[in-house]
Each structure stands twice: as structure tokens, then as C-alpha cells.
């Protein structure tokens, strides 16, 4: 990870190359928001904007293929990194992370067809285990809230990874100190 962080921090071209390359790969595409967050934390919003514009392109392709998570995480991690840079407070940043969860939950409530496949797979399990007392709408609401919470947690973890990478390069032990203060 240190080598990747060093490569990204060499300059804008390297940051764009790394974030776009990682954005193209399934599952690894979640590291693209981390790299943009690292640039934002170290060099500011203006420099990160150029990297963001290029990093979002492969993630939009993933969204068109049906995976909206990487784009949401890019927006969320950039937002959290910006809050952390401006406030220098993990408490405020963690409170801001609630916005990621609420954003995902709102998206899933306004686009209910996104989770139809999940509920089709969940239905036989519930019937097989005789889960009673819940209506289908209740279960859907609970699952949507769980998804929001999971993505909130993922946004926090990815932001922490970006901050850890920054600390490893420029302030050894700084992340540990911040985390213990939290």
C-alpha cells in the first residue's frame, strides 16, 4: 500500500493513472475512492477534483453495469475526506458519515427495483425457516436500512484507509495518535 501511495503522490498524472486503473477492476475498484481521498487530504480539493473527474469514468461504467457502490463510495469518501481536512476532527467526520448511510438508504427507497434480486433470493429462505410476523414490506425496509448502515461503515473504513496512507507517507504515527484520541 505504501508503494501505491507513493506512486499516487508523485503527481497528478500518476494519481489519475492509478485511480482509473483500479477503477476498472472488480472489487479492487473500491480502492479508487481511497486514492482520490488521499489526494484530497494531502493536496486539497482543487487537485483532487482533477483526479475525481477521471476516477469517476470507470465507476460510471460499473454503475451502468448494475454496480452503483463504487460511485457512491467515491462521492462519500471524497465528502468525508473533505470534512476531515477542513475540521481536522474525526468526531465530525464520523457524524458526516451518517449522510452516506442516509444517501444510500434514500437511493434504495426511491429505486426499489435495485434490490429485487436480493429479495427474490431471500424469500425462499424466509419461507423455509417459517419466519412469520413480518410482512414483505417490513423485511424490505429492514434490509434497506442494513444496506445503508453497511455502506456508511464502508465509507468510514475507506476514509480511514486514505488517512492512514497519508500518515504513513507524511506523518508516521499520526493516524494512530488521532485514532487513540477518538
C-alpha positions as CSV (number, residue, x, y, z in Angstrom):
1,X,0.0,0.0,0.0
2,X,2.9,2.3,0.7
3,X,4.2,1.9,-2.8
4,X,0.9,2.7,-4.3
5,X,0.5,5.8,-2.1
6,X,4.0,7.0,-3.0
7,X,3.2,6.5,-6.7
8,X,-0.1,8.4,-6.4
9,X,1.6,11.3,-4.6
10,X,4.3,11.8,-7.3
11,X,1.9,13.9,-9.3
12,X,-1.5,14.3,-10.9
13,X,-0.8,12.0,-13.9
14,X,0.2,9.2,-11.6
15,X,-2.8,9.7,-9.4
16,X,-5.1,9.7,-12.4
17,X,-3.5,6.6,-13.8
18,X,-3.7,4.6,-10.6
19,X,-7.3,5.6,-9.8
20,X,-8.6,4.9,-13.3
21,X,-6.7,1.6,-13.4
22,X,-8.0,0.4,-10.1
23,X,-11.5,1.6,-11.0
24,X,-11.6,-0.8,-13.9
25,X,-11.1,-3.9,-11.8
26,X,-14.0,-5.6,-10.0
27,X,-13.8,-5.4,-6.2
28,X,-10.5,-3.6,-6.3
29,X,-12.4,-0.6,-7.7
30,X,-13.2,0.4,-4.1
31,X,-9.5,1.5,-3.8
32,X,-10.1,4.2,-6.4
33,X,-12.0,6.3,-3.9
34,X,-9.2,5.8,-1.4
35,X,-6.7,7.2,-3.8
36,X,-8.8,10.3,-4.6
37,X,-9.4,10.7,-0.8
38,X,-5.6,10.6,-0.3
39,X,-5.0,13.3,-2.9
40,X,-7.8,15.4,-1.3
41,X,-6.4,15.0,2.2
42,X,-2.9,15.9,1.2
43,X,-3.2,18.4,-1.7
44,X,-6.7,19.8,-1.3
45,X,-10.0,19.9,-3.2
46,X,-8.8,21.6,-6.3
47,X,-6.1,19.0,-7.1
48,X,-8.4,16.2,-6.1
49,X,-11.1,17.4,-8.5
50,X,-8.9,16.7,-11.5
51,X,-8.3,13.1,-10.2
52,X,-12.0,12.7,-9.3
53,X,-13.2,13.6,-12.8
54,X,-11.0,10.8,-14.3
55,X,-11.6,8.3,-11.5
56,X,-15.4,8.6,-11.9
57,X,-15.4,7.5,-15.5
58,X,-14.7,3.7,-15.0
59,X,-17.0,3.8,-11.9
60,X,-19.9,5.2,-14.0
61,X,-19.3,2.2,-16.3
62,X,-19.7,-0.1,-13.3
63,X,-22.9,1.8,-12.4
64,X,-24.3,1.2,-15.9
65,X,-23.4,-2.5,-15.5
66,X,-25.5,-2.5,-12.3
67,X,-23.0,-1.9,-9.5
68,X,-23.6,1.6,-8.0
69,X,-21.5,1.0,-4.9
70,X,-18.1,2.3,-6.3
71,X,-19.6,5.7,-7.4
72,X,-21.4,6.1,-4.1
73,X,-18.2,5.3,-2.3
74,X,-16.2,7.8,-4.4
75,X,-18.6,10.6,-3.6
76,X,-18.9,9.5,0.0
77,X,-15.1,9.1,0.7
78,X,-14.4,12.4,-1.0
79,X,-17.0,14.1,1.1
80,X,-15.6,12.6,4.3
81,X,-12.0,13.4,3.3
82,X,-13.0,17.0,2.7
83,X,-14.8,17.2,6.1
84,X,-11.7,15.7,7.8
85,X,-9.4,18.1,6.0
86,X,-11.5,21.1,6.9
87,X,-12.3,20.2,10.5
88,X,-9.4,18.1,11.5
89,X,-11.9,16.2,13.6
90,X,-12.7,12.5,13.4
91,X,-15.8,13.1,15.5
92,X,-17.3,15.5,13.0
93,X,-16.2,13.2,10.1
94,X,-17.9,10.2,11.7
95,X,-21.1,12.3,12.1
96,X,-20.9,13.3,8.5
97,X,-20.6,9.6,7.6
98,X,-24.3,9.2,8.6
99,X,-25.0,11.2,5.4
100,X,-23.6,8.3,3.3
101,X,-25.9,5.8,5.0
102,X,-28.9,8.1,4.6
103,X,-28.0,8.7,1.0
104,X,-27.8,5.0,0.2
105,X,-31.0,4.3,2.0
106,X,-32.8,7.1,0.2
107,X,-31.5,5.9,-3.1
108,X,-32.7,2.3,-2.4
109,X,-36.1,3.5,-1.3
110,X,-36.6,5.6,-4.5
111,X,-35.2,2.8,-6.7
112,X,-36.7,-0.3,-5.1
113,X,-36.0,-2.5,-8.2
114,X,-32.3,-2.3,-7.4
115,X,-32.7,-4.9,-4.6
116,X,-35.4,-7.1,-6.3
117,X,-32.9,-9.9,-6.9
118,X,-31.8,-9.8,-3.3
119,X,-35.4,-10.2,-2.1
120,X,-36.1,-13.0,-4.6
121,X,-33.2,-14.9,-3.1
122,X,-34.3,-14.0,0.5
123,X,-37.9,-15.1,0.0
124,X,-37.3,-18.9,-0.2
125,X,-35.1,-18.8,2.9
126,X,-37.8,-17.0,4.9
127,X,-40.4,-19.5,3.8
128,X,-38.2,-22.5,4.5
129,X,-37.4,-21.2,8.0
130,X,-41.0,-20.3,8.8
131,X,-40.3,-16.7,9.5
132,X,-43.6,-15.2,10.5
133,X,-44.8,-12.0,11.8
134,X,-43.1,-9.9,9.2
135,X,-44.7,-8.5,6.1
136,X,-42.6,-8.4,2.9
137,X,-42.6,-4.6,3.2
138,X,-41.2,-4.8,6.7
139,X,-38.4,-7.1,5.6
140,X,-37.6,-4.9,2.6
141,X,-37.4,-1.8,4.9
142,X,-35.1,-3.6,7.4
143,X,-32.8,-4.8,4.6
144,X,-32.6,-1.3,3.0
145,X,-31.6,0.1,6.4
146,X,-29.0,-2.5,6.8
147,X,-27.6,-1.7,3.4
148,X,-27.4,2.0,4.4
149,X,-25.5,1.1,7.6
150,X,-23.1,-1.2,5.8
151,X,-22.2,1.5,3.2
152,X,-21.8,4.1,5.9
153,X,-19.3,1.8,7.7
154,X,-17.6,1.1,4.3
155,X,-17.2,4.8,3.7
156,X,-15.7,5.3,7.1
157,X,-13.2,2.4,6.6
158,X,-12.2,3.7,3.2
159,X,-11.7,7.2,4.5
160,X,-9.6,5.8,7.4
161,X,-7.5,3.9,4.8
162,X,-6.9,7.1,2.9
163,X,-5.9,8.9,6.1
164,X,-3.7,6.0,7.2
165,X,-1.9,6.1,3.8
166,X,-1.3,9.8,4.2
167,X,0.0,9.4,7.7
168,X,2.4,6.6,6.6
169,X,3.9,8.9,4.0
170,X,4.0,12.3,5.7
171,X,3.3,11.8,9.4
172,X,4.3,8.4,10.8
173,X,2.3,7.6,13.9
174,X,-0.2,10.5,13.2
175,X,-3.1,8.2,12.4
176,X,-2.5,6.1,15.5
177,X,-2.5,9.2,17.6
178,X,-5.7,10.5,16.0
179,X,-7.4,7.2,16.4
180,X,-6.4,6.9,20.1
181,X,-7.7,10.4,20.7
182,X,-11.0,9.4,19.1
